[in-house]
Amino acid sequence: MGVFYDDGVSFLGVHALSRELAFLIGAKRDNRKIRGCEAKDRYLTATLDDSSRFYLSQCAEDDVREFFLNNSWHNCWNDTPTPVIKNNWALPSKYLEDSLNKGQVDLCTAHRFYFPFIVSCRNYSSRRKFRSCRVSCCEEDTNDVIDYVMEPDGTACGYFSFKKKMCIHGQCVEVS
């Protein structure tokens, strides 16, 4: 699974999306000592920020080629794509719920990927008392809140469970 954030306005997530897709098809991080595959060369898989170029290094290209050759027998490379889920109106919270509750994904780390020392302040599965639409982010190994990120759209929120409310773009809104 690849996770990235895009605000839908500024194309902020294009680098992250491209990088995550590269990793999903077999590319590895460019931090090797091979000429042209070092982090300083700033290819797409070299850095975790948006300063990289939209090209794969020769090493990353070789990784993708090897991944394809080692998995070429899988039918997914050769079949006609069809929708996995028909009429899918599910919101992002539905897809991420298990991963978040099991601690497999940290929202702060995923949103602030360019600052690897930023993590969610509390274990995500221990729900916040007031169920707001924001997750507090702290520096790793501290309780110092330095930022926040929005809960995924569709996350239940609000003080009272009898009122149907959900998070939409960081706001707790009533669902009719």
C-alpha positions in Angstrom: 0.0 0.0 0.0 1.2 3.5 -0.8 0.1 6.6 1.1 0.4 10.2 0.1 -1.4 13.5 0.6 -2.6 15.9 -2.0 -4.7 19.0 -1.2 -6.5 18.9 -4.5 -5.5 22.4 -5.3 -1.8 22.9 -5.5 -0.7 19.5 -6.8 1.4 19.2 -3.6 1.1 15.4 -3.6 2.3 14.7 -7.2 5.9 14.0 -6.1 4.7 11.7 -3.3 2.2 9.9 -5.6 4.9 9.4 -8.3 7.4 8.1 -5.7 4.8 5.7 -4.1 3.9 4.3 -7.5 7.5 3.7 -8.2 7.9 1.8 -4.9 4.8 -0.2 -5.6 6.2 -1.4 -8.9 9.5 -2.5 -7.4 11.8 0.6 -7.2 14.0 0.9 -4.2 15.2 4.0 -2.4 18.2 5.6 -4.0 20.7 5.7 -1.1 23.3 3.3 -2.6 27.0 4.0 -3.1 26.7 3.3 -6.8 27.3 6.3 -9.1 24.0 7.8 -10.3 22.0 6.0 -7.5 23.0 8.1 -4.5 20.6 10.3 -2.6 22.6 13.4 -3.7 21.7 12.7 -7.3 18.1 13.7 -6.4 16.2 11.2 -8.6 12.5 10.5 -7.7 13.2 7.7 -5.2 16.2 9.5 -3.6 14.5 11.9 -1.3 11.3 12.2 0.7 10.6 15.8 -0.2 9.4 17.5 -3.3 12.8 18.6 -4.5 13.6 15.5 -6.5 13.4 15.1 -10.3 10.6 13.2 -12.0 13.0 10.6 -13.3 14.1 7.2 -12.0 17.8 6.5 -11.5 19.3 3.7 -13.5 19.2 1.6 -10.3 15.5 2.2 -9.7 14.8 1.4 -13.4 16.7 -1.8 -13.0 14.7 -2.6 -9.8 11.4 -2.1 -11.7 12.6 -4.2 -14.6 13.7 -7.0 -12.2 10.3 -6.8 -10.3 8.4 -7.2 -13.6 10.6 -10.1 -14.8 10.2 -11.9 -11.4 6.5 -11.4 -11.5 5.7 -11.5 -15.2 3.6 -14.7 -14.7 1.0 -12.8 -12.7 -2.2 -12.3 -14.6 -2.5 -8.7 -13.6 0.2 -7.7 -16.1 -1.7 -9.2 -19.0 -5.4 -8.9 -18.2 -7.9 -6.2 -19.1 -8.4 -4.0 -16.0 -11.8 -4.0 -14.4 -13.1 -2.0 -11.4 -12.3 -3.8 -8.2 -15.4 -2.3 -6.5 -18.5 -1.3 -8.4 -20.3 1.9 -7.5 -17.7 2.7 -4.9 -18.9 5.7 -2.8 -16.8 4.8 0.2 -14.8 7.6 1.8 -11.0 7.4 2.6 -11.6 6.5 6.3 -13.1 3.2 5.2 -10.0 2.2 3.4 -7.6 3.3 6.1 -9.5 2.3 9.2 -7.9 -1.1 9.8 -4.4 0.1 9.0 -4.7 3.1 11.3 -6.2 1.1 14.2 -3.5 -1.6 13.9 -0.8 1.1 13.9 0.4 0.2 10.4 0.0 3.8 9.2 0.8 6.9 11.1 -1.2 9.9 9.7 1.4 12.5 10.8 4.3 10.6 9.3 2.3 9.9 6.1 1.2 13.6 5.7 4.6 15.1 6.7 6.7 12.5 4.9 9.5 15.1 4.4 9.9 15.3 8.2 10.5 11.7 9.3 10.8 12.7 12.9 7.1 13.8 13.1 4.6 11.2 14.4 1.1 11.2 15.8 1.2 12.2 19.5 -0.9 9.3 20.7 -1.4 5.8 19.5 -4.1 6.3 16.8 -6.2 3.4 18.1 -6.8 5.1 21.4 -9.6 7.4 20.3 -9.5 11.0 21.4 -12.1 12.0 24.0 -13.8 14.6 21.9 -13.2 12.9 18.5 -12.1 16.0 16.6 -11.1 15.9 13.0 -7.5 16.7 13.7 -4.6 14.5 14.8 -2.0 16.2 16.8 1.6 15.6 15.6 4.6 15.6 17.8 8.3 15.2 17.5 9.2 11.6 17.9 9.7 10.5 21.5 8.1 13.8 22.9 4.7 15.0 23.7 5.3 18.5 22.2 2.6 19.2 19.7 4.2 20.9 16.7 1.5 20.5 14.0 -1.7 18.7 13.2 -3.1 16.8 10.2 -6.7 16.1 9.2 -8.5 12.9 9.9 -9.4 11.0 6.7 -12.7 12.1 5.2 -15.6 10.0 6.6 -14.1 9.5 10.1 -16.8 9.7 12.8 -16.5 12.8 15.0 -18.3 14.9 17.5 -19.1 14.9 21.2 -22.2 12.8 21.0 -22.4 9.5 19.3 -26.2 9.8 18.7 -25.6 12.7 16.3 -24.3 11.5 12.9 -21.3 13.5 12.1 -18.2 12.9 10.1 -15.0 14.6 9.2 -14.9 16.3 5.8 -11.7 18.2 5.0 -10.8 18.7 8.6 -14.3 19.8 9.7 -16.8 17.9 11.7 -20.0 18.1 9.7 -23.5 16.7 10.3 -24.6 14.0 8.0 -28.2 14.1 6.8 
